[in-house]
């Protein structure tokens, strides 16, 4: 049997050193390129990059020699330059992988760990071989390889990989005791489960925030119709209080997430309430909000749900019930500036402007940085005939939000009234 010729470590070290500067520069440029591409993602991953150290390179080369004859000259090892893309959530791994496909020429994609059974342990990671752009090798020279390896994984996968590398990959022997193997498998399973749970929570939050945005739009649209029309006779004006993008027709569709009356989870009840709320099924929404309150949640949750129910009561023109809900929310959470603000809005609709001013003032005392609350208080002062105070609030609102369309329009009205 032919034996592979042992490599001369000193010669390889000298060859490696000659290419080390090129490796460092190319790794830096690849890292910079990826960082620029991911900076606009909702949760940008962390990018790490560096060339392989010579000792690691040499040890890997020796392992390769055990089963394969070496090429003449400098050996071809695909991860001489390694980039790591560490993502917060599982879904970001696919997003980052797709993005890399647009940035580079992909040679190979390997999803390590995907073939493990539930009884086995090992790290999961997506390894992508990309062709090193020709312009980089022209500028920085030969780095000893024409590809770089990019590893894409979650934060927890990365943590496991670091520990496993020390315990298993670099060790002289791997654990052979069944109990120890089971412990390692359990740790890996817990980390994988945590990744899945984090992703589920993120997906739920996205659904919840989306439904809350739609609910806020319908609430403020009714406020605009009831109050701004008293000031503005021009065409429709986009409110500063509506969700970004002003998606006026984006309503929830389909059935409730878990059936109309079958849900028992507090989170599911809240999501169902928001779905109903956004479909203008206010009685159903109030039913779900009330069910949550009957479960006697903690004070923070009760305050939040009372605030939501108040908005639903307002939507069906049950103004007294809405005021009661907002008052209860504020009683439970005295820092809830939004509850005070919403109560002031309802009172503005009822043309109880003096009481509305008190609520807006309370809200501003809790959180002074609300341009929309200052604008609404100025509007209430306007209806009370206190034009100087209305002007002061309007100008203060524009200091916080200079591009507020409604505040700018209001300012023009006040200046004409005051003949400024």
LINFEN-V408368 format. One record per pair of residues at least 24 apart in sequence whose C-alpha atoms are under 10 Angstrom apart, sorted by sequence separation. I is the first residue (numbers start at 1). J is the second residue. If there is no record, write none. Layout:
i={I	I}
j={J	J}
This chain:
i={26	27	56	105	106	107	126	127	128	164	217	218	251	252	260	268	285	286	303	305	306	319	322	323	337	339	340	353	356	357	371	373	374	390	391	24	25	26	104	105	106	126	127	216	217	252	253	254	263	266	267	286	303	304	337	338	355	356	371	372	24	25	54	104	105	106	125	126	127	216	217	251	252	253	261	266	286	302	303	304	306	320	336	337	338	340	353	354	370	371	372	374	388	23	24	52	53	101	103	104	105	125	126	160	161	215	216	217	221	251	252	260	261	264	265	266	282	285	286	302	303	319	320	335	336	337	353	354	357	369	370	371	387	388	391	23	24	51	52	53	100	104	105	124	125	126	160	214	215	250	251	252	260	264	284	285	301	303	304	311	314	319	335	337	338	345	348	352	353	369	371	372	379	382	387	22	23	50	51	52	97	101	104	124	125	213	214	217	251	266	282	283	300	303	304	307	310	314	317	334	337	338	341	344	348	351	353	354	371	372	375	378	21	50	51	52	97	100	103	123	124	213	217	218	261	282	283	299	302	303	319	320	335	336	337	353	354	370	371	387	388	20	50	51	97	157	160	212	213	217	264	266	277	281	282	301	302	303	307	308	311	319	335	336	337	341	342	345	348	352	353	369	370	371	375	376	379	387	20	49	50	51	93	94	124	125	156	159	160	214	273	277	280	282	299	300	301	304	307	310	311	314	334	335	338	341	344	345	348	351	352	368	369	372	375	378	382	20	49	50	93	123	124	125	210	213	214	218	282	283	299	300	303	306	307	310	337	340	344	347	351	371	374	375	20	48	49	50	123	124	156	157	213	214	274	277	278	281	282	298	299	372	48	49	122	123	156	157	214	266	270	273	274	277	280	281	304	307	311	338	341	345	348	372	375	47	48	49	123	124	125	155	156	214	215	273	276	280	303	307	310	337	341	344	371	375	16	17	47	48	123	124	214	16	46	47	48	122	123	154	156	157	214	270	274	277	45	46	47	86	112	122	123	156	211	273	45	46	47	107	109	111	123	155	210	211	13	16	44	45	46	85	106	107	108	109	110	111	123	154	211	12	13	16	44	45	46	84	105	106	107	109	111	122	123	210	44	45	84	121	122	13	43	44	45	83	9	12	13	43	82	83	9	12	43	122	38	45	82	44	45	9	34	43	35	42	79	100	7	30	31	34	41	45	78	81	30	31	44	78	100	27	28	30	31	97	7	27	31	41	97	7	26	27	28	41	97	6	27	96	97	23	24	38	96	7	15	16	23	38	93	94	6	15	23	37	93	94	208	212	215	218	219	5	20	92	93	121	208	211	214	215	218	4	12	38	92	93	120	121	211	213	214	215	217	3	4	11	12	34	37	38	81	92	119	120	121	122	208	209	211	212	215	216	218	3	4	7	11	12	37	80	81	90	91	119	121	122	204	208	211	212	214	215	4	5	6	80	81	89	90	120	121	124	204	207	208	210	211	214	215	4	5	34	37	80	81	82	83	84	85	86	87	88	89	90	120	121	123	209	210	211	212	213	214	215	3	4	7	34	37	78	79	80	81	82	83	84	85	86	87	88	89	90	119	120	121	122	205	208	211	212	2	77	78	80	81	82	83	84	85	86	87	88	89	90	118	119	121	122	204	207	208	211	76	77	78	79	80	81	82	83	84	85	86	87	88	118	120	121	123	124	207	34	75	76	77	78	79	80	81	82	83	84	85	86	87	120	123	33	34	74	75	76	77	78	79	85	86	87	119	74	76	77	78	79	86	87	118	77	86	30	85	86	30	84	220	223	51	216	219	222	223	215	218	219	222	218	221	216	219	220	222	212	215	219	51	215	218	49	215	49	30	48	90	30	47	48	47	91	27	47	90	91	26	30	89	90	26	29	45	88	89	90	92	45	46	89	90	91	27	45	46	89	90	26	45	88	89	90	25	26	88	89	91	25	91	26	89	22	23	25	26	56	22	25	26	24	25	26	22	23	26	22	23	25	30	227	21	22	23	24	31	223	226	227	21	22	23	30	226	19	21	22	23	27	224	227	228	19	20	21	22	23	26	220	223	226	227	19	20	219	223	226	227	18	19	20	225	226	227	18	19	23	220	223	224	226	18	19	223	16	222	16	15	241	240	241	240	241	239	228	231	227	230	228	231	227	231	227	230	240	240	241	240	239	240	238	239	240	238	239	240	237	238	239	237	237	232	231	234	232	228	231	232	231	232	228	231}
j={50	51	80	129	130	131	150	151	152	188	241	242	275	276	284	292	309	310	327	329	330	343	346	347	361	363	364	377	380	381	395	397	398	414	415	49	50	51	129	130	131	151	152	241	242	277	278	279	288	291	292	311	328	329	362	363	380	381	396	397	50	51	80	130	131	132	151	152	153	242	243	277	278	279	287	292	312	328	329	330	332	346	362	363	364	366	379	380	396	397	398	400	414	50	51	79	80	128	130	131	132	152	153	187	188	242	243	244	248	278	279	287	288	291	292	293	309	312	313	329	330	346	347	362	363	364	380	381	384	396	397	398	414	415	418	51	52	79	80	81	128	132	133	152	153	154	188	242	243	278	279	280	288	292	312	313	329	331	332	339	342	347	363	365	366	373	376	380	381	397	399	400	407	410	415	51	52	79	80	81	126	130	133	153	154	242	243	246	280	295	311	312	329	332	333	336	339	343	346	363	366	367	370	373	377	380	382	383	400	401	404	407	51	80	81	82	127	130	133	153	154	243	247	248	291	312	313	329	332	333	349	350	365	366	367	383	384	400	401	417	418	51	81	82	128	188	191	243	244	248	295	297	308	312	313	332	333	334	338	339	342	350	366	367	368	372	373	376	379	383	384	400	401	402	406	407	410	418	52	81	82	83	125	126	156	157	188	191	192	246	305	309	312	314	331	332	333	336	339	342	343	346	366	367	370	373	376	377	380	383	384	400	401	404	407	410	414	53	82	83	126	156	157	158	243	246	247	251	315	316	332	333	336	339	340	343	370	373	377	380	384	404	407	408	54	82	83	84	157	158	190	191	247	248	308	311	312	315	316	332	333	406	83	84	157	158	191	192	249	301	305	308	309	312	315	316	339	342	346	373	376	380	383	407	410	83	84	85	159	160	161	191	192	250	251	309	312	316	339	343	346	373	377	380	407	411	53	54	84	85	160	161	251	54	84	85	86	160	161	192	194	195	252	308	312	315	84	85	86	125	151	161	162	195	250	312	85	86	87	147	149	151	163	195	250	251	54	57	85	86	87	126	147	148	149	150	151	152	164	195	252	54	55	58	86	87	88	126	147	148	149	151	153	164	165	252	87	88	127	164	165	57	87	88	89	127	54	57	58	88	127	128	55	58	89	168	85	92	129	92	93	58	83	92	85	92	129	150	58	81	82	85	92	96	129	132	82	83	96	130	152	80	81	83	84	150	61	81	85	95	151	62	81	82	83	96	152	62	83	152	153	80	81	95	153	65	73	74	81	96	151	152	65	74	82	96	152	153	267	271	274	277	278	65	80	152	153	181	268	271	274	275	278	65	73	99	153	154	181	182	272	274	275	276	278	65	66	73	74	96	99	100	143	154	181	182	183	184	270	271	273	274	277	278	280	66	67	70	74	75	100	143	144	153	154	182	184	185	267	271	274	275	277	278	68	69	70	144	145	153	154	184	185	188	268	271	272	274	275	278	279	69	70	99	102	145	146	147	148	149	150	151	152	153	154	155	185	186	188	274	275	276	277	278	279	280	69	70	73	100	103	144	145	146	147	148	149	150	151	152	153	154	155	156	185	186	187	188	271	274	277	278	69	144	145	147	148	149	150	151	152	153	154	155	156	157	185	186	188	189	271	274	275	278	144	145	146	147	148	149	150	151	152	153	154	155	156	186	188	189	191	192	275	103	144	145	146	147	148	149	150	151	152	153	154	155	156	189	192	103	104	144	145	146	147	148	149	155	156	157	189	145	147	148	149	150	157	158	189	149	158	103	158	159	104	158	311	314	143	308	311	314	315	308	311	312	315	312	315	311	314	315	317	308	311	315	148	312	315	149	315	150	132	150	192	133	150	151	151	195	132	152	195	196	132	136	195	196	133	136	152	195	196	197	199	153	154	197	198	199	136	154	155	198	199	136	155	198	199	200	136	137	199	200	202	137	203	139	202	136	137	139	140	170	137	140	141	140	141	142	139	140	143	140	141	143	148	345	140	141	142	143	150	342	345	346	141	142	143	150	346	140	142	143	144	148	345	348	349	141	142	143	144	145	148	342	345	348	349	142	143	342	346	349	350	142	143	144	349	350	351	143	144	148	345	348	349	351	144	145	349	143	349	144	144	371	371	372	372	373	372	376	379	376	379	379	382	379	383	380	383	401	403	404	404	404	405	404	405	406	405	406	407	405	406	407	406	409	406	406	409	409	406	409	410	410	413	410	413}
